[in-house]
Amino acid sequence: MLQLLRERGFPAREIVPFASARSVGREIDGGLVVRGLDDESIQGFDLALFSAGGSTSGEWAPKFAQAGAIVVDNSSRWRMQDDVPLVVSEVNPDALETHHGIIANPNCSTMQMVVALKPIHDAAGIERLVISTYQAVSGTGKRAVDELLDQSHALLHEREIEQPSAYAHQIAFNALPHAGSFAPGDDHTDEERKLINETRKILGDPDIRISATCVRVPVVHGHSEAVNVQTRDELSPERARELLAAAPGVTVLDDPDAALYPLAIDAAGKDDVFVGRIRRDPGHERALDMWIVADNLRKGAATNAVQLAELLHERGLLRRVREPSAA
Ligand SMILES: NC(=O)c1ccc[n+]([C@@H]2O[C@H](COP(=O)([O-])OP(=O)(O)OC[C@H]3O[C@@H](n4cnc5c(N)ncnc54)[C@H](OP(=O)(O)O)[C@@H]3O)[C@@H](O)[C@H]2O)c1
């Protein structure tokens, strides 16, 4: 987020990094000194970008909001709360107007998918989605990236791998149908539930039927998604391609004869959502299949958070409003 604020020239007078007590006093990002969270240190901010996990957001986002800042939160803590807008900059920016001090940044696999689905939903309505994801390990954090690289190195050198810790099984040279975690009694992972619930909230359509399987694959950066989209009205692949080519934040790469389609390694480091393999589902006259890829740490997280900050600034929404309700 710090890198993106700089890259995009966000007009902040001052940027202050906060982290846990173990990092207080550290210098990061060319001289910014890390502060700890306490009732005094959080005073005087217009905007707070949070990415510190659900429990820290649960405790400190309302305190920042009460101190006058507008919070954009990356965790899942507030996403499904009714009075907290869940916003993707290209999809539902007007939802920002309804904020009560806290705005939620969606889950990465949901984020990239809804950017591509929005023009289709507007043109033909979406009745049902069947989604399979191929998610990069950086979505789990640095520890998982290290684990993939360490395991790959060990196996290529014919050594035993250490006991996996980031995932339940070896991730190198494997595919795990277990992205996220299983809550007791639930046969879906929390990642699959987020994809279902957040998509409906962002598109403002609780009737969309959604089936999701989230898979972790040995890719460092870039989530890929095979999405079957059943529309309410007829929509040809050609028209879908035109709509997507004109949509903000989307790049269409779709020439299978030339082996041109989105790839995670090409999306890494970019802000757009890439869509290809757009074709008629031979099993349904109103369904299309497509392949959607984006950098999970950029558009899937930091880029959207900074885009929301920019929109809040441009629309004059960086001011205190009513308090969020506790939940
Ligand atoms: N689409 C998305 O929006 C998206 C994508 C990826 C991740 N996430 C979410 O973002 C959150 C963070 O993920 P990450 O990979 O960025 O984690 P991370 O690399 O571990 O960073 C977490 C940061 O939070 C700080 N922190 C932890 N506990 C704190 C506390 N009690 N008080 C103050 N600061 C605290 C840490 O401080 P130290 O540096 O001192 O340890 C660290 O700087 C998670 O909730 C994750 O689910 C969201």
The ligand as an SDF file (V2000), in Angstrom:
LIG
                    3D

 48 52  0  0  0  0  0  0  0  0999 V2000
   -8.0820   -8.5880   -0.5350 N   0  0  0  0  0  0  0  0  0  0  0  0
   -7.6270   -8.2010    0.5970 C   0  0  0  0  0  0  0  0  0  0  0  0
   -8.0670   -7.1980    1.0340 O   0  0  0  0  0  0  0  0  0  0  0  0
   -6.5640   -8.9380    1.3350 C   0  0  0  0  0  0  0  0  0  0  0  0
   -5.5430   -9.6110    0.7010 C   0  0  0  0  0  0  0  0  0  0  0  0
   -4.5330  -10.1930    1.4740 C   0  0  0  0  0  0  0  0  0  0  0  0
   -4.6300  -10.1270    2.8640 C   0  0  0  0  0  0  0  0  0  0  0  0
   -5.6840   -9.5110    3.4160 N   0  0  0  0  0  0  0  0  0  0  0  0
   -5.8700   -9.3760    4.8500 C   0  0  0  0  0  0  0  0  0  0  0  0
   -4.9540   -8.4220    5.3190 O   0  0  0  0  0  0  0  0  0  0  0  0
   -4.5820   -8.7200    6.6390 C   0  0  0  0  0  0  0  0  0  0  0  0
   -3.0740   -8.7240    6.7770 C   0  0  0  0  0  0  0  0  0  0  0  0
   -2.4650   -9.6110    5.8760 O   0  0  0  0  0  0  0  0  0  0  0  0
   -0.9450   -9.4610    5.5140 P   0  0  0  0  0  0  0  0  0  0  0  0
   -0.6000  -10.6080    4.6370 O   0  0  0  0  0  0  0  0  0  0  0  0
   -0.6640   -8.0680    5.0760 O   0  0  0  0  0  0  0  0  0  0  0  0
   -0.3090   -9.7290    6.9570 O   0  0  0  0  0  0  0  0  0  0  0  0
    1.1420   -9.4110    7.4860 P   0  0  0  0  0  0  0  0  0  0  0  0
    2.1300   -9.3290    6.3720 O   0  0  0  0  0  0  0  0  0  0  0  0
    1.3650  -10.3590    8.6020 O   0  0  0  0  0  0  0  0  0  0  0  0
    1.0200   -7.9340    8.0840 O   0  0  0  0  0  0  0  0  0  0  0  0
    0.2090   -7.6560    9.1880 C   0  0  0  0  0  0  0  0  0  0  0  0
    0.6020   -6.2720    9.7280 C   0  0  0  0  0  0  0  0  0  0  0  0
   -0.2690   -6.0070   10.8120 O   0  0  0  0  0  0  0  0  0  0  0  0
    0.5060   -5.6220   11.9260 C   0  0  0  0  0  0  0  0  0  0  0  0
   -0.1390   -6.0370   13.1590 N   0  0  0  0  0  0  0  0  0  0  0  0
   -0.4250   -7.2870   13.5610 C   0  0  0  0  0  0  0  0  0  0  0  0
   -0.9990   -7.2660   14.7940 N   0  0  0  0  0  0  0  0  0  0  0  0
   -1.0710   -5.9700   15.1550 C   0  0  0  0  0  0  0  0  0  0  0  0
   -1.5560   -5.3050   16.2960 C   0  0  0  0  0  0  0  0  0  0  0  0
   -2.0760   -5.9650   17.3290 N   0  0  0  0  0  0  0  0  0  0  0  0
   -1.4570   -3.9650   16.3450 N   0  0  0  0  0  0  0  0  0  0  0  0
   -0.9160   -3.2810   15.3190 C   0  0  0  0  0  0  0  0  0  0  0  0
   -0.4440   -3.8580   14.2060 N   0  0  0  0  0  0  0  0  0  0  0  0
   -0.5230   -5.1870   14.1150 C   0  0  0  0  0  0  0  0  0  0  0  0
    1.8250   -6.3290   11.7580 C   0  0  0  0  0  0  0  0  0  0  0  0
    2.8100   -5.6760   12.5320 O   0  0  0  0  0  0  0  0  0  0  0  0
    4.3270   -6.2230   12.6250 P   0  0  0  0  0  0  0  0  0  0  0  0
    4.9580   -5.7960   11.3210 O   0  0  0  0  0  0  0  0  0  0  0  0
    4.8630   -5.5010   13.7990 O   0  0  0  0  0  0  0  0  0  0  0  0
    4.2300   -7.7010   12.7810 O   0  0  0  0  0  0  0  0  0  0  0  0
    2.0240   -6.2080   10.2420 C   0  0  0  0  0  0  0  0  0  0  0  0
    2.5820   -4.9700    9.8970 O   0  0  0  0  0  0  0  0  0  0  0  0
   -5.2670  -10.0440    6.9580 C   0  0  0  0  0  0  0  0  0  0  0  0
   -6.4740   -9.7570    7.6140 O   0  0  0  0  0  0  0  0  0  0  0  0
   -5.5540  -10.6240    5.6010 C   0  0  0  0  0  0  0  0  0  0  0  0
   -6.6600  -11.4930    5.6220 O   0  0  0  0  0  0  0  0  0  0  0  0
   -6.6270   -8.9070    2.6810 C   0  0  0  0  0  0  0  0  0  0  0  0
  1  2  1  0
  2  3  2  0
  2  4  1  0
  4  5  1  0
  4 48  2  0
  5  6  2  0
  6  7  1  0
  7  8  2  0
  8  9  1  0
  8 48  1  0
  9 10  1  0
  9 46  1  0
 10 11  1  0
 11 12  1  0
 11 44  1  0
 12 13  1  0
 13 14  1  0
 14 15  2  0
 14 16  1  0
 14 17  1  0
 17 18  1  0
 18 19  2  0
 18 20  1  0
 18 21  1  0
 21 22  1  0
 22 23  1  0
 23 24  1  0
 23 42  1  0
 24 25  1  0
 25 26  1  0
 25 36  1  0
 26 27  1  0
 26 35  1  0
 27 28  2  0
 28 29  1  0
 29 30  1  0
 29 35  2  0
 30 31  1  0
 30 32  2  0
 32 33  1  0
 33 34  2  0
 34 35  1  0
 36 37  1  0
 36 42  1  0
 37 38  1  0
 38 39  2  0
 38 40  1  0
 38 41  1  0
 42 43  1  0
 44 45  1  0
 44 46  1  0
 46 47  1  0
M  CHG  2   8   1  16  -1
M  END
$$$$
